[in-house]
Amino acid sequence: MEALLQVKGEDMTGELIQLVSFNLDHEEYGINVLKVREIIRMLNVTRVPNTPYYVEGVINLRGKVIPIISLRKKFNLAEADHDKRTRIMVMEVGGELMGFIVDEVSEVLRISEKEIQPPPPVVSSNIDQECMSGVINQADRLLVLLNLEKMFSLDEKMLFSSVTM
């Protein structure tokens, strides 16, 4: 988590943003670091009945109950066992705290906004294109930038706030 990728040369002219990169099913994703409240090890999750298939349940994080979302399930990826690298990324979505289970958190990247390309019109992955805010193409890797605000419908957001009450 401590490694920062330095941006060199001409790319420094654009505004720098910081992203937390993480892995899901051997693919790399990024989220703006300002959305991430904390990253914690996998905890026991309490199941909640009558929730969508991708909601693992809730956890108590320092007195606050937050819903836990499996990004693998949300993106229709094959399920995998949790291991020592599995993390819960606690993030703010629409003013609510939510936990997202990811396979592994990689690093914090500093990139120029100019490096972010619009998502391609046809995306071969299972991710709804609306929740993709861009793609970062670096020499040896491709990183999908997510927009959490567009990942859930209004009904889903209302459900999550009722789960934590």
Protein Blocks (a to p, Z undefined) as FASTA:
>chain_A
ZZccddehjllmpccdddddddeehiacdddfklpmbdcddddddddehiafklnbdcde
ehiacddddfklmnopacddddfkbccddddeehiacddddfbdfbdcdddfklpccddf
bdfbfbdfklpgbdcddfkbccddddfklmpcfklmmmmmmmmZZ
